[in-house]
């Protein structure tokens, strides 16, 4: 039975060093991430600037309309009707819910309409609005709603009534047909409203004094709102209007701008940035996967290693420091482990199993542990030896663990593939070792230089 023991502080420290090395992102990845971040920052900055420009435009339009439409005593519609306003998208509503004027109608802004008196459907009627405007109005029932036409400040009753009758006939008797009538077919002096049978305002142009629901507090608070319909994306600005006389709210001016083109351009830019971001993430993951595979050999258990036998990734050592022949401590034996580690580092990495003989028997490291005060000191000696004779960089990449097999403890040193040549330094001499199949060979200087120039330049790139 094989049991993995808990990691001691030494193993945790080595594992942390190894993970830190693995996740050193190459400069290319940093550049990719940088430009992706720049792309998203640019997107949100451009979005902010575009919306800020639209907001300024809407504020200026609302302020101009307010100046032309209000006075000391409240609404002054006469001045507004005769003004030459260069903006053409607004909804103006009194706090009582009376519609003052609409140009560029948007659904779902105005609440339900109070139906007019039935006599308006029978013949034209003269109506005086709350703002002292006289209207001549006529309504007609449709299959699922009704249409209302009005002439402001009628000049002559007979002529006005004739004009109302001739124009209302254009709308027919179907609500759908009425909604499709182009306004160019309607006389320029006539203003129009089309309402559903549920009293929802479906279309309006002009200032027929219809009464909708009393404005809620939402309408009396200045704010911006994006309204998405089936056809367009509109950006609205709600500007409450305050009476100059008593400083009380008298209504709201709602101006808007169609930002469908702006939103479409922003969406396209966002999708481009998102695609680039996804590609970058995939690219990073591929490089990480390659890096992990490149610098990390297969991870064998004791059972798997014994089944495989020694190969290009597996090396067995019966002991670390215990001489089985003299039955005494022999510090030079640890150099055999160091040579195996150096060979793995310079090739594709591997595992050194201390406590397993070449004939695959498992005596364990119990004899080695007799030479140390504890298993921790045994592991620290391996770390210090690697650092002294192979270098600190390879020491931080190695991972030491212990496993039980049939009651015997085996020390496993997992060695990563090194990014730079590893030399075994002993008595002012440097030797280059390389793992070849199931043996570790030392290279003479010429072959070593040739291998290093070819192998480690490729890794660096």
C-alpha positions in Angstrom: 0.0 0.0 0.0 1.3 3.5 -0.9 0.5 6.5 1.3 1.5 10.1 0.5 2.7 11.8 3.7 1.8 15.4 4.6 4.0 18.2 3.3 6.4 19.6 5.8 7.5 23.3 5.7 10.4 22.6 3.5 8.2 21.0 0.9 5.8 23.9 1.0 8.6 26.3 0.5 9.9 24.4 -2.5 6.5 24.0 -4.0 5.9 27.8 -3.7 9.2 28.5 -5.4 8.3 26.1 -8.2 4.8 27.6 -8.8 6.4 31.1 -8.7 8.8 30.2 -11.4 6.1 28.5 -13.5 3.9 31.6 -13.5 6.6 34.1 -14.6 4.7 35.5 -17.6 6.9 36.2 -20.6 7.2 39.7 -21.8 5.1 38.9 -24.9 2.2 38.0 -22.7 2.5 41.2 -20.7 2.5 43.2 -23.9 -0.6 41.3 -25.1 -2.4 41.9 -21.8 -1.3 45.6 -21.8 -2.8 46.2 -25.3 -6.0 44.4 -24.4 -6.4 46.6 -21.3 -5.7 49.7 -23.4 -8.4 48.6 -25.8 -11.0 48.3 -23.1 -9.9 51.5 -21.4 -10.2 53.3 -24.8 -13.7 51.7 -25.3 -15.0 53.0 -22.0 -13.3 56.4 -22.5 -14.9 56.9 -25.9 -18.2 55.7 -24.6 -18.0 58.3 -21.8 -17.1 61.1 -24.2 -19.8 60.3 -26.7 -22.5 60.1 -24.0 -21.2 63.3 -22.4 -21.5 65.1 -25.7 -25.0 63.8 -26.1 -25.9 64.9 -22.6 -24.5 68.4 -23.2 -26.6 68.7 -26.4 -29.7 67.6 -24.7 -29.2 70.0 -21.8 -28.7 72.9 -24.2 -31.9 72.0 -26.1 -33.9 71.6 -22.9 -32.6 75.0 -21.5 -33.6 76.7 -24.8 -37.1 75.2 -24.8 -37.5 76.2 -21.2 -36.5 79.8 -21.9 -38.9 80.0 -24.8 -41.8 78.2 -23.2 -41.9 79.6 -19.6 -42.4 83.0 -18.0 -43.1 84.5 -14.6 -46.6 83.0 -14.6 -45.8 79.6 -15.9 -46.3 78.2 -19.4 -46.3 80.7 -22.2 -47.2 78.5 -25.1 -47.9 81.3 -27.6 -44.2 82.4 -27.7 -43.1 78.8 -28.0 -45.5 78.1 -30.9 -44.1 81.0 -32.9 -40.4 80.4 -32.1 -38.0 78.9 -34.5 -36.6 76.0 -32.5 -33.7 74.1 -34.2 -34.3 71.0 -32.1 -37.1 68.7 -33.0 -37.4 65.9 -30.5 -39.4 66.7 -27.3 -42.2 65.8 -25.1 -43.6 68.6 -22.9 -46.1 67.7 -20.2 -47.7 69.7 -17.4 -47.6 68.4 -13.8 -51.4 67.8 -14.1 -50.7 65.4 -17.0 -51.9 67.7 -19.8 -49.8 67.3 -22.9 -48.5 70.7 -24.1 -46.5 69.6 -27.1 -44.9 66.5 -28.7 -42.6 66.5 -31.6 -40.7 63.3 -32.5 -43.0 60.8 -30.6 -41.5 58.0 -28.5 -43.9 55.3 -27.1 -44.2 54.6 -23.4 -43.2 58.0 -22.1 -46.7 59.4 -21.7 -49.1 57.6 -19.4 -52.7 56.5 -20.2 -54.9 59.1 -21.9 -58.2 60.3 -20.5 -60.7 59.7 -23.3 -62.4 62.8 -24.8 -66.1 63.4 -24.5 -68.3 61.4 -26.9 -69.6 64.5 -28.7 -66.1 65.0 -30.1 -66.6 61.8 -32.1 -69.9 63.0 -33.5 -68.8 66.4 -34.8 -66.0 69.0 -34.4 -65.9 70.8 -31.1 -64.2 73.9 -29.8 -62.0 73.2 -26.8 -60.1 75.8 -24.6 -57.0 74.3 -23.0 -55.8 75.0 -19.5 -53.2 77.3 -21.1 -55.8 79.5 -22.8 -55.4 78.0 -26.2 -58.5 77.5 -28.4 -58.7 74.2 -30.4 -61.1 72.8 -32.9 -61.0 69.0 -32.5 -62.6 66.0 -34.1 -62.2 62.3 -33.2 -63.0 59.0 -35.0 -63.4 55.5 -33.6 -61.1 52.8 -35.1 -61.4 49.1 -34.8 -59.2 49.0 -31.7 -58.7 52.6 -30.7 -59.4 56.1 -32.0 -57.7 59.1 -33.7 -58.0 62.7 -32.7 -57.3 65.7 -35.0 -57.0 69.3 -33.9 -56.5 72.8 -35.3 -55.0 75.3 -32.9 -56.5 78.9 -32.9 -59.1 78.1 -35.6 -59.6 80.9 -38.1 -62.9 80.0 -39.5 -65.3 77.3 -38.2 -66.6 76.0 -41.6 -63.3 75.9 -43.3 -61.7 74.3 -40.2 -64.4 71.6 -39.9 -64.1 70.8 -43.6 -60.4 70.4 -43.2 -60.8 68.2 -40.2 -63.4 65.9 -42.0 -61.3 65.5 -45.1 -58.1 64.7 -43.2 -59.6 62.3 -40.7 -61.0 60.2 -43.5 -57.4 59.5 -44.6 -56.9 57.4 -41.4 -59.7 55.0 -42.3 -61.3 52.7 -39.7 -58.3 50.4 -38.8 -55.8 51.2 -36.1 -53.0 49.6 -38.0 -53.8 51.6 -41.1 -54.0 54.8 -39.1 -50.5 54.2 -37.6 -49.1 53.8 -41.1 -50.4 57.1 -42.5 -47.4 59.4 -43.3 -47.7 62.9 -41.8 -46.9 64.4 -45.2 -50.4 63.5 -46.3 -52.0 65.4 -43.4 -52.5 69.2 -43.7 -49.8 71.2 -42.0 -52.3 73.0 -39.8 -53.7 69.8 -38.3 -52.1 68.1 -35.3 -52.7 64.4 -34.6 -53.0 61.8 -31.9 -53.7 58.1 -32.2 -54.8 56.2 -29.1 -55.5 52.5 -28.5 -58.7 51.1 -27.0 -56.7 50.8 -23.7 -56.1 54.5 -23.9 -52.4 54.1 -24.6 -50.9 56.9 -26.7 -49.5 55.2 -29.8 -48.6 58.3 -31.8 -48.8 62.1 -31.4 -47.6 65.1 -33.3 -48.4 68.6 -31.9 -50.1 70.0 -28.9 -53.7 68.7 -28.8 -54.6 69.2 -25.1 -55.0 65.6 -24.1 -54.8 64.7 -20.5 -52.6 61.8 -19.3 -51.8 60.6 -15.9 -50.4 63.1 -13.3 -46.7 63.2 -13.4 -44.9 61.0 -10.8 -41.9 62.1 -8.8 -39.6 60.3 -11.4 -40.6 62.9 -14.0 -39.9 65.7 -11.6 -36.3 64.7 -11.0 -33.6 65.6 -13.6 -32.1 62.5 -15.0 -30.9 60.7 -18.2 -32.4 57.5 -19.4 -31.6 55.1 -22.3 -34.8 53.8 -24.0 -34.4 50.9 -26.3 -37.3 50.2 -28.7 -37.6 47.6 -31.5 -36.2 50.0 -34.0 -34.1 52.6 -32.2 -32.0 53.4 -29.2 -32.9 56.8 -27.7 -31.2 58.8 -25.0 -33.6 60.9 -23.0 -33.1 63.9 -20.7 -35.8 64.7 -18.2 -35.7 68.4 -17.2 -38.3 69.5 -14.6 -39.6 73.0 -15.1 -40.0 75.3 -12.1 -42.3 78.3 -12.0 -40.4 81.6 -11.7 -43.2 83.1 -9.7 -43.6 80.6 -6.8 -40.7 78.2 -7.4 -43.0 75.2 -7.7 -42.8 72.5 -10.4 -45.1 73.1 -13.3 -44.1 70.2 -15.6 -41.3 68.5 -17.4 -39.5 68.9 -20.7 -38.2 65.6 -22.1 -35.8 65.9 -25.0 -34.1 63.0 -26.7 -31.6 62.0 -29.3 -31.5 58.9 -31.4 -28.1 57.2 -30.6 -28.7 54.0 -32.6 -25.6 54.7 -34.7 -23.5 55.6 -31.7 -24.6 52.5 -29.8 -24.0 50.3 -32.8 -20.5 51.6 -33.2 -19.8 51.1 -29.5 -21.2 47.6 -29.6 -19.0 46.7 -32.6 -15.9 48.0 -30.8 -16.8 46.1 -27.6 -17.2 42.9 -29.5 -13.9 43.4 -31.3 -12.2 44.0 -27.9 -14.0 41.0 -26.4 -12.8 38.7 -29.2 -9.2 40.0 -28.9 -9.5 39.4 -25.1 -10.7 35.8 -25.6 -8.0 35.2 -28.1 -5.4 36.6 -25.7 -6.7 34.4 -22.9 -6.6 31.3 -25.1 -3.1 32.2 -26.2 -2.0 32.7 -22.6 -3.5 29.3 -21.6 -1.8 27.6 -24.5 1.6 29.0 -23.5 1.0 28.1 -19.8 0.1 24.6 -20.9 3.2 24.3 -23.0 5.4 25.8 -20.3 3.9 23.4 -17.7 4.5 20.4 -20.0 7.9 21.7 -21.1 9.3 22.1 -17.6 7.5 19.4 -15.8 8.1 15.7 -16.5 5.5 13.0 -15.9 4.7 12.6 -12.2 5.1 8.9 -11.2 4.0 7.2 -8.0 6.3 4.6 -6.5 4.2 1.8 -7.9 4.2 3.4 -11.4 7.9 4.0 -11.2 8.7 0.4 -10.3 6.4 -0.8 -13.1 8.2 1.5 -15.5 11.7 0.9 -14.3 14.6 3.4 -14.8 14.1 5.5 -18.0 14.7 9.0 -19.2 12.5 10.4 -16.4 13.1 7.9 -13.5 16.3 7.2 -11.5 16.5 4.8 -8.5 19.0 5.3 -5.7 19.3 2.8 -2.9 20.6 5.3 -0.4 21.5 9.0 -0.1 24.3 9.0 2.3 24.5 5.5 3.8 27.2 3.2 2.4 25.6 -0.3 2.2 29.1 -1.9 1.9 30.8 -0.3 4.8 27.6 0.2 6.7 28.6 3.7 7.6 27.8 7.2 6.6 29.5 8.2 3.3 29.0 11.9 2.3 30.3 11.3 -1.1 27.4 9.1 -2.0 25.0 12.1 -2.2 27.0 13.3 -5.2 25.4 10.4 -7.2 22.0 11.9 -6.4 23.3 15.4 -7.4 24.6 14.0 -10.8 21.2 12.5 -11.5 19.4 15.8 -10.6 21.8 17.7 -12.9 21.2 15.2 -15.8 17.4 15.5 -15.5 17.7 19.3 -15.3 19.7 19.5 -18.5 17.3 17.3 -20.4 13.6 17.0 -19.8 13.3 16.7 -16.1 12.6 13.6 -14.0 12.3 12.0 -10.6 14.9 10.6 -8.3 13.6 7.9 -6.0 15.8 7.4 -3.0 15.2 4.1 -1.2 14.7 1.9 -4.2 17.3 -0.4 -5.5 18.2 -1.1 -9.2 16.5 -4.5 -8.8 13.3 -2.7 -7.9 13.3 -3.8 -4.2 12.4 -1.1 -1.7 14.6 -0.9 1.4 13.5 2.7 2.0 15.5 5.6 3.5 15.4 4.4 7.1 19.2 3.8 7.1 19.8 7.3 5.8 17.6 8.8 8.4 19.8 7.2 11.1 22.4 9.7 10.1 20.2 12.7 10.7 18.3 14.0 13.7 14.9 14.0 11.9 13.4 13.6 8.4 13.3 17.4 8.2 17.1 17.7 8.6 17.5 14.9 6.0 15.4 17.0 3.5 17.3 20.2 4.4 20.6 18.4 3.8 19.4 17.5 0.3 18.3 21.1 -0.3 21.6 22.5 0.9 23.6 20.0 -1.2 21.7 20.9 -4.3 22.2 24.6 -3.6 25.9 24.2 -3.0 26.8 21.9 -5.8 24.2 22.6 -8.5 23.1 26.1 -7.8 20.3 27.9 -6.0 18.1 28.3 -9.1 17.7 24.5 -9.6 17.2 24.0 -5.9 14.2 26.3 -5.8 12.6 24.3 -8.7 13.0 20.9 -7.1 10.2 19.4 -5.0 10.9 16.9 -2.3 8.2 14.5 -1.0 7.9 11.3 0.9 5.8 8.2 0.3 5.2 5.0 2.1 5.5 1.7 0.3 5.1 -1.6 2.2 6.1 0.0 5.4 9.2 1.7 4.0 9.7 5.4 3.4 10.8 6.6 0.0 12.1 10.1 -0.7 11.1 11.4 -4.1 12.9 14.4 -5.7 11.0 15.8 -8.6 13.3 17.7 -10.9 12.0 20.2 -13.5 13.5 20.9 -16.8 16.0 23.8 -16.4 15.8 27.0 -18.5 19.6 27.3 -18.3 22.6 24.9 -18.1 23.1 23.2 -14.8 26.7 22.2 -13.8 27.9 19.9 -11.0 30.5 22.0 -9.2 33.0 20.1 -7.1 36.6 21.1 -6.1 36.7 24.0 -8.6 35.7 21.7 -11.4 32.4 22.1 -13.4 30.9 19.0 -15.0 28.0 19.0 -17.4 25.7 15.9 -16.9 22.9 14.9 -19.3 20.2 12.2 -18.9 20.3 9.8 -21.8 17.6 7.1 -21.7 18.1 5.4 -18.3 21.7 6.6 -17.5 23.3 9.9 -16.6 26.4 10.8 -18.7 29.0 13.5 -18.2 29.8 15.4 -21.4 33.3 16.5 -22.5 33.5 20.2 -23.1 33.1 20.2 -26.8 29.9 18.2 -26.9 28.6 20.1 -23.9 29.0 23.5 -25.6 27.4 22.2 -28.7 24.4 20.8 -26.8 24.1 23.9 -24.7 24.1 26.3 -27.7 21.4 24.3 -29.4 19.3 23.2 -26.5 19.2 26.2 -24.2 19.0 28.9 -26.8 15.8 27.2 -28.1 14.4 27.2 -24.5 15.2 30.9 -24.0 13.5 31.8 -27.2 
